[in-house]
Amino acid sequence: MIKFPIGIQNFSRIRSDGFLYIDKTMFIYQMVTKGVAYFLSRPRRFGKSLLVSTLEALFLGKREFFSGLWIDSSDYKWKEYPVIRMDISKTVSSTPEALATSLQEIIKINAEKHGIKGIERSFPSLSLSALVTELSKIGPVVILIDEYDKPLVHHLEDMSVVAKNRDILRDFYTMIKALDEHLHFVFVTGVSKFSKVSLFSGMNNLLDISLHPTYSTLLGLTDEELQRDLHEEMRGVSEIRNKDEETNFKEMKQWYNGYLFSQSMTSQRVYNPLSVFQFLQNARLDNYWFTTATPTFAIELIKKQKYPIPDLEQGTIVGKEIETDHEIDTIDLPTLLFQTGYLTIDSYDENSWTYRLKFPNEEVRRSFLEQLLFEFADMRPSEVHTILFKLLNHLKNKDLSGFFETFNTLFSSVPYQIHLKQGAYYHSLIYLVLKTLGFSVQAEVSTNAGKVDMVLKTDRYIFIFEFKIDSDAETAMKQILDKGYYNQFKLESKEIILVGVNFDTKSRSLNDWCTDQTD
């Protein structure tokens, strides 16, 4: 029976204790033999720390842990180098003083591993310089930096802390550039490329492989790897779930696959490894990766920027800014959501240099929208779920009056300051509710007569919504009928229900609605 390395990021322990290791050493060989300095951005819990640990074992010459892996039969020389490994995620970063102290401690621990004393200086950057200089007497030094940006990303809600931490990190990383002559290899991981930290302004010609097609599957799991290493486990889960293997695999793919880390549309999409391992261990579809950290910073940005929620799912167009470094206090929301794993590349247009970003899979889509709803509604999750259950039954029974009356209960819980005199806001909120219920919903649907505000499809019905603000439902219905928005849906052999809705900003409610049906 396979032992899944859930929560284990130490390569040597995984190999010595018999945990599952998906062999990525062919990519590692390519990196270490063809370049000297790399940066790799990936979302949290995608295996960045395990990759750093693997590189550490490789450069320390611990060949015994690589027995049976691809690199063991290659022509790699297995030379030993002095290694400095710094896990910046383990720093205390609530204040710049705490961050500086933590960096000093990390350097001290690395020095003690090599039996070196007396390298402490007044600043972390100077201590690092002293350590590298001393180690270079043994041989060219390898520096591995994991989660270089954690002291920034962890404090996105407080930009004053971010600014102070950025200054500390800038001085620290600037020193690495100055030590170039003593270095053999540098590898840095993080979530985003932030400017003003001196990592991306020429340090060792740091090569960003985050969207390089060659390394698009360096982290994450591919279909081929699942079939090769986990076929028996997937078969066992199929039996437990009482589903045939094809259905079980299709559902797992829908929930956990979908991440694309490449411009090339021929590159493979990958699964989130944490979610797959948890699914195979528990035999249950659930929100495993998402629940490890709620994206409160993203939720706050959506509220602050009044970002249209339907765009997150239907596709957000961005340019090459997702490839470049950013100032942390001005990074735009889609780019941040992409780099943190809540959106992924859906397509790339080479002519216009634009990307379409969408939710990668069902786990992220459902979890993110549900979390948004919890944040907008000033209610306990249990209260929200009760309302959602009622809304679901009203729609299944074609009870629009019950639906809107119940929806107003939810609507009234939204804090006063969030309500806006903008139709897009109200559209987004009702869209969010309907998507959380699991329905097929589209906003701003183009027809030959114009754009329908929203189209909802169930097994039996097609609901066509037109929304007005501070007007009346009849005006909305007249627009549906006059423009014949429903005509293009007649071939779908479902009952079509037309719905006119008015939002009243004074009472902050859906105060008027009416329905009609096509012949």
Helices and strands as residue ranges (DSSP letters): H 11-16, H 25-34, E 37-41, H 48-59, G 63-66, G 70-73, E 83-87, G 88-90, H 96-113, H 124-135, E 141-146, H 150-153, H 159-178, G 180-182, E 183-190, G 203-205, E 207-208, G 213-215, H 223-229, H 231-240, H 245-256, H 273-282, G 290-292, H 296-305, H 309-314, E 316-318, G 320-322, H 333-339, E 344-349, E 354-358, H 362-376, H 381-396, H 400-411, G 416-418, H 423-436, E 440-447, E 450-457, E 461-469, H 473-483, G 487-492, E 495-504, E 509-517
